[in-house]
């Protein structure tokens, strides 16, 4: 028969030669090609791309500030004080005649230096404390009680108290904020280690007689890096805000050093008549913190296996 039989007596359309009616039909739409490499990773994680681009832009501003049409940020010119933004003074001048544009761009260096330094130092020290506390039960009770006592004090108050014992400088600000952030990192790493030490591959390593430092180095440490990296981005953003608060209240960097907190502190007296002195450094601080937080959110989604399955 040239046509397939139909129960209703109507002949079905004739199939072309070489096609079996029982065989599955081929897919009409071609498979979607997955982007590979770094560009593909950024394409699948736009939050990382946006946050990383903004952070990279701020880093370039900090590194190339002397070449971005800036003036001496500490040069005084009382005759040119409180000038409004113009073609000559892009962000205006402050009450001492200093160029606000130059001071804001140079202030990027202080904020990024504090943020990155605190994130690296707090993550490294917190990682060491968390590994020891999570894998050695004898040390856990002592170390965690100390960390709990430090966490009972708000980080900003602890930083202010530490700065009150020292003189104002960028190094002391980094030290004070780092000490305030260490307990949170150590708590995070300890929780991860406590869950990892119960895994079968760790039990197998212990049964095989592997030494504790080797187990920590090979099996525990690599699995703590992903959550620690995400936490480091949030610490960086928090450190920049804390530095601005300390400088704003006069407990941070010296006034001679241009930082966003110092600029806003000096302009608050003229807020009603010259709001631009506070507005521009506040915008730069907000954009930088937002960029770091976006980068952290994107890394969290990319490094979380449950989120990766949804993408």
C-alpha positions in Angstrom: 0.0 0.0 0.0 1.2 3.5 -0.9 -0.6 5.1 2.0 -1.0 4.2 5.7 -4.4 2.9 6.7 -6.6 5.1 8.9 -9.4 3.7 11.2 -11.9 6.3 9.8 -11.2 5.1 6.2 -9.3 8.2 5.2 -5.9 7.6 3.6 -3.0 9.1 5.6 -0.5 11.2 3.6 2.2 9.2 2.0 5.7 9.5 3.7 8.7 10.2 1.6 10.9 7.3 0.6 13.5 6.3 3.2 11.7 7.6 6.3 10.4 5.1 8.8 7.1 6.1 10.5 8.2 4.3 13.7 11.5 6.1 13.9 11.8 9.3 16.1 11.8 12.5 14.1 15.0 14.4 14.2 15.3 17.7 16.1 14.4 20.7 14.0 16.2 23.3 16.1 20.0 23.1 16.2 21.7 22.8 19.6 22.6 26.0 21.2 26.4 26.5 21.3 27.7 27.2 24.8 30.3 30.0 25.1 33.6 28.8 26.5 36.5 30.5 28.2 36.6 33.7 30.2 34.1 35.5 27.9 31.6 32.6 28.3 32.0 32.7 32.1 31.3 36.5 32.1 28.4 36.0 29.7 26.8 33.5 32.0 27.5 35.7 35.1 26.7 39.3 34.2 26.8 40.4 37.8 30.5 39.5 37.9 31.1 41.3 34.7 29.4 44.5 35.8 30.9 44.5 39.3 34.4 43.5 38.1 34.3 46.2 35.4 33.4 48.9 37.9 36.1 47.7 40.4 38.7 47.6 37.6 37.7 51.1 36.6 38.2 52.4 40.2 41.5 50.6 40.4 42.6 52.4 37.2 41.4 55.8 38.6 43.5 55.1 41.7 46.6 54.1 39.8 46.5 56.8 37.1 45.1 59.7 39.2 48.1 61.9 38.5 47.5 61.6 34.8 43.7 62.3 34.9 44.0 66.1 34.7 44.3 66.5 38.5 46.1 69.1 40.6 48.0 68.8 43.8 45.2 67.5 46.2 46.9 69.2 49.2 47.7 72.6 47.6 46.0 75.5 49.5 44.5 78.5 47.6 42.4 80.6 50.0 41.6 83.1 47.3 39.8 80.3 45.3 37.9 78.7 48.1 34.3 77.4 47.7 34.2 77.8 43.9 31.3 76.1 42.2 31.9 73.3 39.7 33.0 74.7 36.4 35.2 74.0 33.4 38.3 74.8 35.4 37.2 73.2 38.7 35.2 70.2 37.7 34.0 69.3 41.2 34.5 72.8 42.7 36.9 73.8 45.5 36.6 73.3 49.3 36.8 75.9 52.1 40.6 76.0 51.8 40.7 76.3 48.0 41.7 72.8 47.3 40.5 71.1 44.1 37.7 68.6 45.1 38.1 66.7 41.9 41.7 65.9 42.6 41.1 65.1 46.2 38.3 62.7 45.3 40.4 60.9 42.7 43.4 60.6 45.1 41.0 59.5 47.8 40.2 56.4 45.7 43.7 55.2 46.6 43.1 55.3 50.3 39.8 53.5 50.2 40.9 50.7 47.8 44.2 50.3 49.8 42.2 49.9 53.1 39.6 47.7 51.5 41.9 45.3 49.7 44.4 45.2 52.6 41.8 44.4 55.2 40.2 41.8 53.0 43.5 40.0 52.4 44.8 40.2 56.0 41.5 39.4 57.7 40.9 36.4 55.3 44.4 35.0 55.8 44.4 35.3 59.6 40.7 34.2 59.9 41.4 31.2 57.7 44.3 30.0 59.9 42.2 30.5 63.1 39.2 28.7 61.5 41.3 25.8 60.3 42.8 25.3 63.7 39.6 25.7 65.6 37.5 23.5 63.3 39.9 20.6 63.1 41.5 20.6 66.6 38.8 20.2 69.2 41.0 21.1 72.2 41.8 24.6 70.7 38.2 25.1 69.5 36.7 25.9 72.9 39.4 28.5 73.8 39.6 30.2 70.4 35.9 30.5 69.8 35.2 32.0 73.2 37.7 34.7 72.4 36.1 35.2 69.0 32.6 35.4 70.6 33.8 38.1 73.0 35.2 40.1 70.1 32.0 39.7 68.0 29.9 40.9 70.9 31.3 44.4 70.3 30.1 46.1 67.0 32.9 46.2 64.5 32.8 50.0 64.2 32.9 50.5 67.9 35.8 48.1 68.2 37.7 49.9 65.4 37.1 53.3 67.1 38.4 51.9 70.4 41.5 50.6 68.8 42.1 53.8 66.9 41.8 55.7 70.2 44.8 53.8 71.4 47.0 54.8 68.4 47.6 57.8 66.3 45.7 58.4 63.1 47.3 56.8 60.0 46.4 54.5 57.1 48.3 51.6 58.6 46.6 51.9 62.0 43.2 52.1 60.3 44.0 48.9 58.4 45.1 47.2 61.6 42.0 48.3 63.6 39.5 47.2 60.9 41.4 43.9 60.3 41.2 43.0 64.0 37.4 43.8 64.0 36.8 41.6 61.0 38.8 38.5 61.9 36.2 36.9 64.2 33.6 36.8 61.3 36.0 35.1 59.0 37.2 32.6 61.5 33.5 31.7 62.4 32.8 31.1 58.7 35.8 28.9 58.1 35.2 27.0 61.3 31.7 26.1 60.2 32.9 24.9 56.8 35.6 22.8 58.4 33.2 21.2 60.8 31.1 20.1 58.0 34.0 18.9 55.9 35.7 16.8 58.6 32.7 14.5 58.7 32.9 13.7 55.0 33.8 10.1 54.0 37.1 11.1 52.2 38.4 12.7 55.3 37.5 9.6 57.4 39.3 7.5 54.8 42.4 9.7 55.0 42.4 9.4 58.8 42.0 5.6 58.6 44.9 5.5 56.1 47.2 7.2 58.7 47.5 10.5 56.9 48.9 13.2 59.1 46.6 16.1 60.2 48.5 18.9 58.4 48.4 16.9 55.1 44.6 16.3 55.5 44.1 20.0 56.1 46.2 21.0 53.2 44.8 18.5 50.7 41.2 18.0 51.6 40.0 20.8 53.9 41.8 24.0 52.7 40.7 23.7 49.0 37.1 23.4 49.9 37.2 26.6 52.1 38.5 28.9 49.4 35.2 29.4 47.6 33.1 30.7 50.6 36.2 32.6 51.8 36.6 34.4 48.5 33.0 35.5 48.6 33.3 36.6 52.2 36.5 38.6 51.4 34.6 40.8 48.9 32.0 41.7 51.6 34.8 42.5 54.0 36.4 44.7 51.4 33.2 46.7 51.0 32.6 46.9 54.8 36.2 48.0 55.4 35.9 50.9 52.9 32.7 52.1 54.7 34.3 51.7 58.1 37.3 53.7 57.0 35.1 56.5 55.7 33.2 56.5 59.0 36.4 56.7 61.0 37.7 59.5 58.9 34.4 61.3 59.0 34.4 61.4 62.8 38.1 62.3 63.0 39.3 58.9 64.2 40.8 57.7 60.9 43.3 59.0 58.5 44.9 62.4 59.2 43.1 65.4 57.5 46.1 66.1 55.3 45.6 62.7 53.6 42.8 63.0 51.0 40.2 60.3 51.7 36.5 60.3 51.0 35.7 60.3 54.7 37.9 63.4 55.3 36.4 65.2 52.3 32.9 64.7 53.5 33.8 65.6 57.1 35.3 68.9 55.9 32.3 69.7 53.7 29.5 68.9 56.2 29.7 72.5 57.6 28.8 73.9 54.2 26.3 71.2 53.2 23.4 73.6 52.8 25.3 76.1 50.6 27.9 73.9 48.9 26.5 70.4 48.9 28.9 69.3 46.1 31.8 69.0 48.5 30.0 66.1 50.2 28.1 64.8 47.1 31.0 63.8 44.9 33.0 61.7 47.4 29.7 60.1 48.6 28.9 59.1 45.0 32.4 57.6 44.5 32.1 55.7 47.8 28.7 54.4 46.9 29.7 53.2 43.4 32.8 51.5 44.7 31.0 49.6 47.5 28.2 48.7 45.1 30.7 47.3 42.6 32.5 45.2 45.2 29.1 43.9 46.5 28.0 43.0 42.9 31.2 41.1 42.4 30.7 39.2 45.7 27.1 38.3 44.8 28.2 37.1 41.3 31.0 35.0 42.8 28.6 33.5 45.3 26.2 32.4 42.6 29.0 31.2 40.3 30.7 29.1 43.1 27.5 27.7 44.5 26.9 24.3 42.8 23.1 24.6 43.4 23.1 27.9 41.6 25.3 26.5 38.8 22.7 23.8 38.0 20.1 26.5 37.4 22.2 28.4 35.0 
